[in-house]
Amino acid sequence: MTNSTQVNHSYKDNACELELHVRKAKGQVSEGHTGRFVENIRNCDIFIEDYHVLIYLDVQLYKFRSTRRFDLKDLKNICFAFNSKDNVLQVSLPCLPHNEEEHPEKNSQENKTKTAERPLDLWKLKRITDNCLLKIDDNAELLRPEASYGYGFASKFRGRIKTFDCDLDAITRMPEPDRISPLQRLIDRDIDEMKNFCRDQYKLNFVELQVPDGLDNPMHYTYNFKDATLDRDEEYLLHNLTAKPEQMQMPDQYDPMEVDCGLISILLAICYDVRFTSNEPNCESAWTRSILSATLTYFEPFISLKDVAISFMRRSLIYPLYRNYELSRQCVEDCIAALQNNSQWILKQLLITHDCFSLNERAVFNHYYIEDYIRYVANQNICSNSHLQMLAHNLKNVLFDVFKKDLGLGLQELETELLKELITDIHIAASSTSEDESVETETDSSSTSSDSSDDSDSDGDSVIEQKMESLKL
């Protein structure tokens, strides 16, 4: 997701007046600037819920959290007014009267504090784009929003996606990424992940991985980052992708952070597959390397390494065979080590990924992402070893700041629930054993056995309680 921009606001009667300062491209690009600017003011997507408004404008996300509750009953013909001279977009949104709000506060400071504590729930957002109109300067004609968004490497692609004679619905949730804003892609992904999360499968792999017979435990795999020699086919592909100087050029406008986050998103999925297959890609590798990367499956751009790490860890607990939190963190650590150690290893893995995708309908990902990322990593002028080490340092800091609660899957509650079930099972088993022994033995030995059983119970409880106390929240 792109950077969110501050929104100026004011309240007048039962309306909230918003003012968005738009960064236009032409005539305002400073030397050395590599960010992205708004080119099409009509290219927008608008969402609202009780206290939040999100506006995705061409390439820029605007977020606003209101201290007044919005009136969502009749949101029709909302008019956005754009002043091309000042590059300012204004809109007025209706608010409920103070006496009709859910919890009107007497103290304004207390109201602001409670508003700041209200988290944004993507599930509650209501898309109102189709009910909005745009007025540019003093033109009488009111325009409808358009949908023509960028996607792929550095969001440089526009227009209809090439199908490559494949069923896009089978490999991606975004068969028409040009028609779907990055904000909508984020919302769709969040909803899909929550629907697909399996509580029982997570519980099954919580204590230790359930590894089928004949498969190696991925937790025990040891990386060899020196194994980065390219075979003949890989050298040939690399030459074809990097031979022409124009192929190595970056787009005129791009966000460096978006490009790096996309690389990390893909590399994290690769690291999971390397562990799963012991670095011997199989017929499932193409699926694994695509499904675990939201950058590929949803054509979703990121500009935050923390968002990338959380996205990967969520998806690694939802879709693949092994769904274990510690394994997910281990894969992030693998990615950090790869960035620190050898850019050639990363380049080789991207070439392997290209080969995996080219053998099936995922060749579409090669065209829109993998080939450009091969060029990017191979270009020492923009992706040097020091740059990769900087990414490793930043990702390592991010990992220190990611906890189970950040994944939004209720993992703490699930684990506590599972441990309570284990305690109950221990109590039931111990009670049953104690009753059987009391029937078969005399009173004195029964008493002794009962004491021993109680000690066993206490020991069992202490083990589980220690697990609960040491649980990483």
NORHU-V62527 format. One record per residue. RES is the residue in one small letter. PSI is psi in whole degrees, 0 to 359 (* if undefined). Layout:
res:psi
RES:PSI
RES:PSI
//
This chain:
res:psi
m:142
t:168
n:138
s:144
t:145
q:142
v:125
n:147
h:163
s:158
y:130
k:112
d:239
n:44
a:147
c:118
e:119
l:143
e:118
l:125
h:119
v:132
r:102
k:154
a:306
k:129
g:1
q:8
v:115
s:157
e:133
g:356
h:132
t:16
g:188
r:146
f:156
v:127
e:325
n:105
i:338
r:349
n:87
c:161
d:128
i:133
f:149
i:150
e:192
d:317
y:3
h:146
v:131
l:127
i:118
y:113
l:97
d:289
v:0
q:136
l:131
y:129
k:138
f:133
r:120
s:150
t:349
r:148
r:132
f:149
d:106
l:6
k:318
d:69
l:88
k:147
n:43
i:124
c:122
f:130
a:124
f:126
n:105
s:338
k:314
d:354
n:51
v:132
l:126
q:147
v:149
s:125
l:136
p:141
c:155
l:147
p:152
h:320
n:352
e:358
e:157
e:313
h:76
p:133
e:141
k:324
n:122
s:324
q:319
e:323
n:314
k:322
t:316
k:326
t:319
a:335
e:350
r:113
p:155
l:120
d:110
l:332
w:334
k:352
l:137
k:124
r:123
i:15
t:318
d:346
n:10
c:153
l:159
l:130
k:125
i:119
d:231
d:13
n:136
a:332
e:130
l:129
l:149
r:148
p:152
e:175
a:101
s:78
y:155
g:157
y:173
g:192
f:123
a:20
s:36
k:348
f:142
r:161
g:186
r:140
i:145
k:133
t:336
f:34
d:37
c:164
d:98
l:328
d:337
a:341
i:345
t:151
r:358
m:72
p:344
e:68
p:335
d:337
r:350
i:123
s:153
p:329
l:316
q:325
r:318
l:315
i:315
d:319
r:315
d:316
i:316
d:316
e:319
m:324
k:326
n:351
f:127
c:113
r:316
d:322
q:323
y:317
k:321
l:326
n:13
f:306
v:311
e:158
l:139
q:90
v:120
p:154
d:137
g:351
l:146
d:149
n:116
p:339
m:339
h:3
y:140
t:126
y:150
n:91
f:349
k:345
d:80
a:19
t:130
l:139
d:180
r:318
d:321
e:320
e:320
y:316
l:316
l:319
h:315
n:327
l:340
t:4
a:322
k:132
p:322
e:336
q:335
m:357
q:143
m:159
p:158
d:318
q:125
y:158
d:111
p:325
m:323
e:318
v:314
d:321
c:322
g:320
l:315
i:319
s:316
i:319
l:325
l:317
a:322
i:317
c:322
y:314
d:323
v:317
r:318
f:323
t:5
s:40
n:32
e:82
p:139
n:193
c:343
e:351
s:322
a:318
w:313
t:315
r:344
s:317
i:330
l:353
s:112
a:334
t:322
l:305
t:326
y:5
f:38
e:125
p:144
f:153
i:11
s:122
l:327
k:319
d:322
v:313
a:317
i:318
s:313
f:314
m:321
r:310
r:328
s:345
l:4
i:320
y:317
p:184
l:313
y:124
r:84
n:130
y:316
e:325
l:320
s:315
r:324
q:323
c:324
v:319
e:324
d:317
c:318
i:315
a:321
a:317
l:327
q:328
n:308
n:109
s:334
q:326
w:317
i:316
l:316
k:318
q:326
l:322
l:321
i:318
t:318
h:318
d:318
c:317
f:327
s:342
l:356
n:191
e:358
r:9
a:339
v:327
f:328
n:316
h:318
y:344
y:299
i:315
e:320
d:324
y:330
i:315
r:320
y:311
v:328
a:345
n:99
q:344
n:329
i:341
c:68
s:171
n:322
s:325
h:317
l:323
q:326
m:318
l:320
a:316
h:315
n:320
l:324
k:318
n:322
v:318
l:328
f:338
d:7
v:126
f:170
k:323
k:333
d:340
l:343
g:24
l:4
g:36
l:323
q:316
e:320
l:316
e:319
t:318
e:317
l:316
l:325
k:322
e:320
l:319
i:317
t:318
d:320
i:317
h:316
i:315
a:318
a:320
s:318
s:319
t:320
s:319
e:318
d:319
e:326
s:332
v:326
e:348
t:166
e:172
t:312
d:313
s:330
s:320
s:319
t:317
s:323
s:319
d:318
s:320
s:322
d:319
d:321
s:320
d:315
s:319
d:318
g:318
d:318
s:324
v:312
i:319
e:322
q:322
k:318
m:320
e:325
s:1
l:131
k:113
l:*
//
